[in-house]
Amino acid sequence: MPAFKTRPLTSEFGVQVSGIDLAEVSNPRVFGQIRALFEEHSALLFRGQDLSDAQHKQLAELFGPIEDRKADERKKGEAFEVPVVSNVREDGSITEEMDLHTLNLKSNFLWHSDSTFLPTPALTNILIGRVVTTEGGATELASTRAAWASMPEDLKAKVRGRGIWHRYSHSRRKISPELAKLPMFNKWPDQHWNALWRNPVNGREALYIASHAFKLDGYDEAEGQAILDELITFCTQPQFVYAHSWRVGDVLIWDQRAVLHRGTPWPYEQPRVLSSLCASVTEADGIDRMRMPT
């Protein structure tokens, strides 16, 4: 069994793992160790990796089914391609700062968990640095597990035992009403999830929230949105945040059930490419306790 080492990313959550080649983690024992670190620490960083798209996909499949938001758009016989978070067009040019593609990238500057608006949300995102910028462009993570453990009881009481509604276009509307109208942001019905996700491995609770959240059970939309904003503000205080500055070959993996994330700005004339694969949750990940009546 390979020897590996870990060191904390922050005092609250996350570890950097060294001594593992992610291209060789198909061994169940090795992946079992990675999955145990994932459950315990919520975020894992591996530096100096050299993963092809095929190896990226193989790694994601160890966590769960690959999320495919464009399955309904793909033509017959057209292959699945690993999504990228990028400001680079197919012809190699850079997107303009205010075009809809770039505005969608800017939506990722809002604190969110991926796919809370899907009928089956994401367990994890596996993000790989392909082309990085000379400044800016960090990815920030915030532990909603650590924040929940430290949250004052009066704030917890506003959300405990309630459901939160999520809608994809809601987050996009915060950036641009025109963006929010695009079909890709209106494919799925509103989703209704328990506000707290209990990890079935260790029993720890995390607030399950996102920029896509627009309504909190028991409150009108305005009051509920104010509480949701207050909760996100609490969870994203500096003591609960890790900011990752990218190098080519970095692989960042985090638990979408217990971690918010966001991108940060960079000089838009500089290309930036991160390949991104989400693996969906399964019943083993605690989704059965999350479903609320619709």
N, C-alpha and C positions, 0 to 999 in steps of 0.2 A: 504494500500500500504506500503511495507516495507520501513523503513528509511535506507538510506545508505549515506555514506560519500565519498568524493573524496579528493585526494591530488595530486599535480603535480608530475610527474616523472621527468620532466625537465622544464625549463622555456619556451621552445618552443612547446612541444607537450607531449601528454600522461598523463594519470592519473591512480593512484591506487584507486580501488574501494573497499570499505569495507561495510559490513552489508548486503550483498546479497549472498544467497546460489544458485550457478549456477545450481544445480540440480532441482531448483524450478522456473525457469524463463519461463516456458511455458505460464504463465499468460501474455496475450498480453500487458497489461499496464506495467508490469515489464520489459518485453523485449523491449518495446517501449522506455523506459528510457535508457536501455543499448545501444540500437541502436542510440539514440540521442547522447550519450556520444561518441560512436564510430565515428559518422560523425564529431563531433566537435573536438575531441582530437586525432584521428587517431590510438591510442594505449591504451589498457586497461589491467591492471594487477589486478588479483584477487588472493589473497593468502589463504592458508589453505582450499582448496576445496578438496572434495572427490568424484570425478566423475568416474563412471564406463565407459567402452567403449560405452555402450548403451546410457548413459546420455551425453557423449561427442558428439556422433552422433546426438542426439536430439537437443543439443545446436547449433551445426553447421547448422543443417537444418533450424533453425530459420533465419539464415542469407541468405541462398540460397541453391541450389542443391549441394549435396555432390560431390566433384570432385573424379573421379575414373579412375586413369591412367592405371589400370591393367584390365579394363573391358574386353579387347580383349584377355587377357591371362587366364582368369578364366575359369575353366572347368564348364560344365553344372551342376547346382545344388550346386556349391561351393559358400559359403557365403562370402560376403564382410567383410574384416577385417580392423580395424583402423590401418593405417600405423604408423610405429615407426621410429624415427631417433635414431639409436642405433649401438653400436659396439659389441653387444652381439649376438652370433649365437643361433640357435634354441636349441642346446645342452648345452647352458650356457657358452661356451667358448668365449674368446675375439678374435675378428678379428686381424690379423697381421697388422702392421702399413702400409705396402706397398701393401697389396692385393687390388683388384679392389673395393671391398666393402668400404674399408677405404679410398681409393682415392676418391670415390664418396662422402663420408662424407666430405673430405677435399675440394671438389668443393663447398660445402656449406659455406666455409670460404670466398668465394668471395661475394661481395655485390650484392644482387639480389632481385627481386620480384619473387614469385613463379608463374610458369605457364604462363609467358608472351609468351611462345612458343606454347601454346595450342590455338586451334580455339576459345575456350571460356575460358578466363583467370580467375584467382582467385580473388574474392572479399576480402577474409580474410583467415588467417591461425589461427587456435585455437590450441595452443601448450600447453601440460600439462607435468609437471615434474613428472616422475615416479621413476627413479633411477638417482641420481645426484652424482657428483664427489666432492672430498674434495677440489679441486682447479681447476681453469680453467673452460672451458665448458660454458662460458657465451654466451648468445644470444644478439647481438647488433642490435638495430633499428636506422634508420636514416630517418628523415622526409624530403622527397623531396618537400613537400608543403612549409614548413618553409624555406628550402633552396632556392626554386624558388622565394619566396617573397623577399629574401635578395640578390639574384644574380645580379651582374652587368649587365647592359643592353647590353653591347657588347657580353657577353657570351650568354645571352638569345637570341640575334638576330641570333646566329649560328644555333639554333634549332627550334625557334618559327615557327609554320606553316608547319613544315616538319614531315615526318613519319620516324619511326625507325623500322628496321627489326630485328626479334628475331629468334634464332635457339638454340635448347636444346644442341646439340653436341658442339656448339661454346664454352660454358662455360666449358664443360668437357675437351675439347681439351687444355684448358689453364693449366690443371692439368696433363693430360696424353693422348697422341694420341691414345693409346690402349683403354682407357676408352671411348673415343669419338666414337669409332667404334661399340660399343655394340648396338644391335637392340633397346633396350629401350630408347636410346637417339636419335633415327632416325625414330621414328614412324610418326612424324607430319611434314607437309610442313612448310616452313618459314612463320612467321606471321608478318604482317605489321600494326603497330599501330601508331596513332597520338602520337607525342612526349609529349603532355600535356593532362592530364586527369582533366576535370572540374567536380568538385563534384556537382551533380544536386541538392543537398539539400541546400548548402550554397554558391555555385558559386566559391569556391576557387580552384585555379589551382595547380596541382602538376606535376612535371616531371615524366614521365612514362618510366623507364629505368631499366636495369638489366645487370648482367654479361652475359646473353644470347644475348644481343644486339650486332649485328655485322656490321650493315650498317646504315648510316644516309642519307636520301634523299638529293640529290644535291651535294654530295661529292663522290670521289672515296673511296674504302674501307679503305685504309690506313689513309687518312685524316679524314674520318668519324670516324674511330675507335679512333683516337687521340682526337677528340672532345668529343666522348662518354666517354673516360677515364677522360678527363678534367672535364666533368659534374659530373661524379661519385665522383671524388676527391673533388669537391666543396661541393657536397651534404653530404659528410661523414666527414666534419670537426667536431671537438669535440662539438661545440655549437649546432649541429643538431642531436647529437647521444645520445641514452640511452643504457646503458649496463646492462643487467639483469643477476644477479647471482642467479642460480636456487636453490629452496628448493622443496622438495617433496610436491605435492599438489598445486604448483603455476600453474595458468592458465594465459597465455599471448595471447591476441587477438590483431591483428593489421590489418590496412587497406592496402591491397596490392596495391591499386591505388595510394597511397601517402606515402608509407614507404618502404625503402629498409631494408634488414636484412642480417645478416651473423652469423655463429657460430664462436667460437674461440677455439683454441686447448686446450686439457686437457691431463693428463697422460694416454696414450692409454691402459695401463694395468688395468685401472679402468673402470668398466662398467658405461655406461651412456645410459639412455633410456628416450626419450621424445615421447609421442604419439602426432600425428599431423594430423589434418583434415583441408582441405581447402574447403571452400564453393565457388562455382562459381558465377560470376557476372550474373545479369539479365539486361533486358532493363532498369529497374528502377534505376540501378546503373550507368548509363551514357555510356554504351558500344556502343550505336548507334553512338555517336560522335567520337568514337575511331577508327572505322574501316576505313582503307585506301585502295586504289586500290591495287590489287595484280598483 
